[in-house]
Structure formats: structure tokens, C-alpha cells
Amino acid sequence: MSTTATEPDESGLLFAYGERPAEMSDREVKPKTLSRAKKLLQDYYDAKLMLDSTFPIWYTKGWEANKGRHPFLRRGLAMKEAFSHLEPAIRKGELIVMSRNKYVRGASLVPWTANTAILRDDERKQHDAGHASNAALEEVTILSEGGGVVAHDTDELISISKRYGLPREEYDALLETCRYWNNASVEETSYMWGEMHPEYQKLVNFKNAVLMSSDMEYGNRHGRSVNSFALLFTVGFEGMKERCREYIEKESHDGQNVDKVAFWLGTIATIEGVQVWIRKYAKKAAELAEAEADAAQKKEFEDISERLYWIAEKPPRNFMDAVQLHWSAHLEVYNEMQGFGFSPGRLGAVLYPYWKKDMDEGKISREQTLEVLECMRVKYTELEIATSTATTGILSGNTFNNICLGGQNPDGSAGDNELEYLFLEAAINCPTVSPTLTVLYDGKLSEKFLMKAIECNKTGSGMPAWVSNRVGVEYCMKYFRDEGITLEDARSWSVGGCLEIQPGAIQEGKVGAGAYSASGINFINVPKILELVLFDGVDPRTGVRVFPAEHKTFSTYEELYEDFDYKFKEVTRVFEELYNFKTKSAFEIDQPMLYSAMTADCLEKGADIDHQGNRYNRCFTTWITGQVNVANSLASIKKNVFDEHAFSLDELRDALLNNFGYESALKTGKFSMLDQVKSVSNPDWERIQALCLRAPKFGNDDRYVDNIYVDVAQTFKDAAEAVTDVFGHKWVGSMLSTSTHGPLGQADIASADGRLAGVTLADGGQSPYPGTDTNGPYAVLNSATVIDHTNFKNTQLNMKMHPASIKGTQGSRKMLQMIKEFMDQGGYHIQFNVVDSRMLKDAQKKPQEYRDLLIRVAGFTQYWVEVAKPIQDELIARTEYEEM
């Protein structure tokens, strides 16, 4: 299927809105990366994605050596052993040092959380048999093989999860470490605990039908959270240890406080291990300085060494101390827990006092600041996590580190400052996948700051994303009311991971983090639920029976929607109830120690985040994927079957099962509605598909379908909040996709909106399906604001703008005005790809020429060559706005 720039094709799809320039357009704003960051970034491009076995092996030794101790103390002592054995790696030119391990792109397995990825095939099959595993999801998951990914075994490396390279000589030792955790890891025990629930087999069927993509059984238990630096920046690591000792002395006399004492002792042990790790880097920097002939480089190594020795014990004295300490703590969290999206939050607000003092005293310049911030961007981009094939398919290799800019200060004043302006400048100069930037849009923010953010968008990196500060504050006040949230804490909110709203916490007089996002993550495949409605409870692709046969005949649309509503709520209920059982298995295995101690109130309470140490604890979250496809499909069914009687449900089922006469995308390797391949010519199927495609579509300001979208959103909200979590709070709903719209779409047959089998679903939570938004960008915004965004932990709207449509100052102002109007209407989130689709098509054919091409996928940015083809195809097909 193809189209001109101004008219829909014969199917009614339109992949470009407005008049496209004859020549392919590049982005208006070009990077001006300083030489230091440019060299470090080239090292990243040249690096393989590697696994380091040091941390898991030594952690496991420490765990075994302390068998019988209290779980908190045992955990802390194992962490101490692991951190103490990490070896330093410092490169010339680095201003900020420390990495997860010895590799530029280094990850580590966390076998106490997930231990099966490295097991031999027969062992994995034995593990998956009868469990609610993601084996069926992995069968349809397609990964990228570009950009340093070790997709296949080589003479030197073994490929793990089709992505990570492990030196062959390390395999046996790491394999034995992972086997140690058989029947003991979260991945293993979660299903054992889940089996206690009488409906466990339902979850097995859900997974086998690829009705969802869930983390619990394969390794990411934590994430999408905001790291807090308030306490650490106030008293330093030694001060935190001293507070623990004070609490122990005060509370150890009460027998009810045994768990608290163990938590404090475990925290002290973890900090001691981290201090050893930091001092190793300090010693290494001193050794490099001693051997260095170049005077300037020698001075840099000496400064790094002195700085590291200082921050290993004490709070920061200046901007460079603060940047290094925040990075060391951020790395600690990624080594301590298996997860992603541990975000720095309001980092500009955290660092600003140190930077302002140095600027006022003439100790740092704007140019030096930019160099530091560019180097920081490279360090964040180097950060990797090791996960299963299924999780990699969800994440597209990103770790979702989100820095929030703007918003309001706790007193209600505008939150932007000159350092945050430089954060944007650094992202313009040095566009990288991480850290992503998000503007908390507020009417009090300065025009200068907002226009700088638009300039950053024009680089095409997809940064910053824009979210409504008002929606974020209102969500916090609504959803954390029962926990007594203050307005000051609500105003201090930020984004964890892609887009999850996290309440802030004023701690030690500083902005910090008051909660974490979720104990795990799950995306429900909403189009699959509609398939189960149409096919009497059976997944038509696999033949797996998910619901009992009822042989319902639907005489009205309302009857069909009632069944969809029931099945949606039932799937959500079963998942959430089972997750409650499964997540409890983890609470004595991999408690977050230092991360918890840094989060508001955990240290004072003597409890980690798994035992409600947070100030705010309503955090269990369910996500959904493909709800726009479902709204479109339901609109098609309502209009064509029940309103106009153009075809019957039986005729529709026949057309869907036969993919409207087309080859499956899984066979052709074409995952958008562009360039699909016809296999059989059948006039009935062709007529039905044409009517499905021409039915009302979300994103066109059409109340016929938008009202159905509201119904789907309300069903999801009711479903998510019907279950109570392990802390006694109601679950909450989130509406974004990351990359799940790829593999979950590959698991779906054709749908009543005209989409073909295996084709990628609509991205995000509110993004129109590619080619179906034909009435322009403002119609999309009107559709996207038909729901109350404060009812969800996030919503997500992605748009693709042609560079020419926002060119110049006038174009920037038009773009900013559109964002303002969306936020004024109650929208929560909007983000942009600024790119000519012809460039993406060329990059798909010649990836070697586009190693540094960035693209916004969902709530994150990724290098084009590291995005899997199903997502690439969907990105190319997204409607491109040539004019606004």
C-alpha cells in the first residue's frame, strides 16, 4: 500500500499529511559534540555488548558464606562481597568515571532474580514446562542484530539472549553460579508461590496464548523508579552509616525491631562494599596519574582520584563532586537490583545549588559545564542491563533513565534554572539515547527555556518529551491522598522510567524521591482479548483455550462489548491476584538495600521498599498494549456489523482467520501496513477489509470511535483498580507500550480495524494507528484528550513531524503552541519524532551508514540500528506531518 502526500490511498490510509518537499530533508538542528565526548561516544559505537561475571559470582559466594543470617543482613554482606570485587576501568578523557563493570558496554546477570537465561536448552525447557513462562512470547519476539549486539555465537563469545556476549572461558563458572539459584531465584520461586493461587493454570494459558508480556518470571522485578540523592548529598556515605548505628543503638532494645536492626546492618554492609569499589577507582586514577606524561591528563587523573576518595565518605563540596556522587550512587542501584528505568528525576534541581555556587565563585564556566554534561550523557548511554529475549523485545535495549526539567519548585515557583537550560544544550550538542529528558510543562516556565526545549526536539533525538505538570501534581494528590501526601511533595514529582508519575519527597530540605513505581511490569495484549470474544474463548493463532466455551451469539453491539468488558476485567484480575502471590516470593531474596536507604523515610523506618519503607507506597501497576487498535476494531464492528449490517460476525471471523487474503507478516517480514503481500484474491474478504479500514478511526476527532476509546479506557481503569496489592492499596493502570506493540502484534491475527496478522500494533496509549489519522495533528490532540489523564499513572502520545513542518523560529513557535494547547486541554504526554521517513527507509537498507541515527520509539529514544525490524517498520509507517 502506498499513498501521495495529500490523499489517502485506496484503503483510506494516509502515511503523510501535507505537501512533502521534493528532496529528502535532514534535521534543522545539528549536533556540535565537543571533542572529549565525541571520542568517548566513538568508543561506545565500537564496543560489543558484553556480560561480566564478576558481580554475580562474588555475590553468590557472599550469599552462601552467610547462610543462616537474617535475610537483610545476608543480603547486605553478599552485596559487600560483590561490590568489593569489582575492578576499576578508567579511560583517558573521562571526566566522570565508574562503570557497572570492566566493559564500555557491560552488563551482568542477576541470577538471584533471574537465573535461567544462561542455562542450557534442555534445562530451560524443563523450567518452562507447565509454568507461566514467556516461552510463547519469545517465539514471536524479533530482535535487532545491529550496533554491537552479539546475536550469534563466535569463536570467542557465547551469545546470551541473542544480545550479550559472554567470553567462553567464563561460561562454566557463570553457569554453575546460575545453577546454584535453581529453585531459589525470584524467577524460580515466583511460579511456586503463584501455584498456591487456585487459578494459576489460567495464567499459564494467558502466557501460552501471548495474552500478556510480564516481567515477573524472567527477571526484572524493580524499575521505572526515581533515585533519591537528598540524604546522600546531605550526610554522605559515612553519615548514612553513622545514622544506621544511631538507630541500632536506639532501637535494638525492643524485640519487635529485629528486622529493623538487620536492615540497618545490611545497609552498612552494602555501603562498605560500595566504598571499597569507589576507592579502587580512586587508587586506579592515582596510578594512572603517576604514569601519565601529559601534564593536563595527569592533572585530570589526580583530580578524579582526590574526588573519589572524598565522595567515598563525605557529601559533595562542589559541582564536580555532586555529579560524580550522583553517578556512583546511580550505578550502585543498577548493580544492586535487576531492573530498568531507575531515573535521576529532578537532577537539575539537585545539582543546581552546587553549580550556582561554583559559577558565582568563578570555579567553573558554562563551557566546562557543557563538557561535563556531555560526558555524563555518554556514561548514561553506556549503561546496560542483561535480560531475557522476551524482555529485550520489550525494552529495545534501552534502560529508560529519565531526567525531568522544569515543573515547579515545592513552593510553587517556576522550576527551570540555568543549569537545566544547559542540560538541554548538552542534549543538542551530544544527542544520545540516554538520559532521556522530559519537560514538566507548566505555564510559569520561561519562554527562553521552552524555546530551547523545542530546539532540542529539532535534533530528532525525540528529546525532550513533554508532560503536563498539572496532571502530574493532580495525579499525586488523588492517588496518594490516603497516604497523606503534601502539596510540596506532589509539586516535587518526576517521571520514573518512560513516563510513570512518581511522587516526590522533601527530605533534608531537598527535593528527593518518595516512592518507587512497581514491583514488576505487565503489558496486557488488549487486541487478543477481543480475539477471545470473537472466537469463544480460544486464541485463534495457537488454539489455546483461555476461557470456557459459551457459544454466545451477539445480537447487539452492547452484548459484544459486555463480553469484552468481562474478559478484560477477568484477565486483569487474574494477572494482578497472581502477581500479588508471586511478588511476595521475592521479598526475602533480593531486597533493595542502599536504594531503599536513599529513598525518603526508609532509613528512618528501618524498612526497605518491599516492606513499605517508602513515604508513599501505592505502586503496583498494570500496563496495556494495543488499546487504540481495539477501539478502532470495536468501532468497525459496531458500524459494519450492527449499525449498517454490511457483513456478519461469522463473515468477519472468516476474513480474519484468512488474513483478508494476505500473507502473514511473520512470513513476509513486513510489519506495517505498507507493502503487504497478497496471497489469495477473494472478493468477500477484500470487501470486508475495505469496510474495516474505512470505519471511523481514533485520532480524527470523531466521537463515534473516540467514545468507544473512552469506554475501553474506563474498563481498564476499573479492571486495574479492582484488585488490592500486597500493601493494601489498589492497583493502578498505565497506558504506554515501550516496544511491546511489536511482539504482541506479532502474536495477533488480523483485526477488525483492517490490520493484518503479525503486523505491529499502534504504539503508546493514544497514538493513532499509522496511516489512520487523516485530519491533521490538532484532530489527534482532540481525540487524545477525551479521557481524564489524571486517572492513569501515565498516558502516551507519539507524533512524527517532518523537519520542514517546524523549520525556523516560526515553526518552533507553532510547535510550542500545539504543545501548550494539548496540555491546556488536559493532555498528559506528547513526544515527537522529527524525521523524514525517506531517511528511515534509507537507513533500513543501509544501516552501516546510520550508526548514530536516533529515533524516538515509545517513551524512550534508541539508535535506529538497535531497533528491531517490526518496530522500525511501524516507525516508518507512522503518519508524518508535513505541515501543522
Secondary structure, DSSP 4 states (H G I P E B T S, - for coil): ----SSS--TTS--SEESPPPSSPPPPSS-----HHHHHHHHHHHH---EE--HHHHHHHHHHHHTTTS-HHHHHHHHHHHHHHTPPP---TT-SS---SSSSTTEE---TTT---TTS-HHHHHHHHTTS--SHHHHHH------SS---S--SSEEEETTTEEEEHHHHHHHHHHHHHTTTTSHHHHHHHHHTTSTTHHHHHHHHHTT-EEESTTTT--EEEEE---HHHHHHHHHHHHHHHHHHHHHHTTSGGGHHHHHHHHHHHHHHHHHHHHHHHHHHHHHHHHHH--SHHHHHHHHHHHHHHHHHTTS--SSHHHHHHHHHHHHHHHHHHSSEEEEE-BSHHHHHHHHHHHHHHTTS--HHHHHHHHHHHHHHHHH------HHHHHHHTT----EEEEESB-TTSSB---HHHHHHHHHHHHS--SSSEEEEEE-TTS-HHHHHHHHHHHTTTS---EEEEHHHHHHHHHHHTGGGT--HHHHHT-EEETTTEEE-EEEETTEEEE----BSS-EEEEHHHHHHHHHTTTB-TTT--B-S-------SSHHHHHHHHHHHHHHHHHHHHHHHHHHHHTTTTTS---HHHHHSTTHHHHT--GGGT-SS-----EEEEE-HHHHHHHHHHHIIIIIIS-SS-HHHHHHHHHTGGGBPPHHHH---SSTT--B----HHHHHHHHHHHHS--TTS--HHHHHHHHHHHHHHHHHHTTSB-TTS-B-EEE---TTTTTHHHHT----TTSPPTT-----TTTPPPTT---S-HHHHHHHHTSS-GGGSS----EEEE-GGGG-HHHHHHHHHHHHHHHHHTT--EEEEEE--HHHHHHHHH-GGG-TT-EEE-SSSEEEGGGS-HHHHHHHHHS-EES--
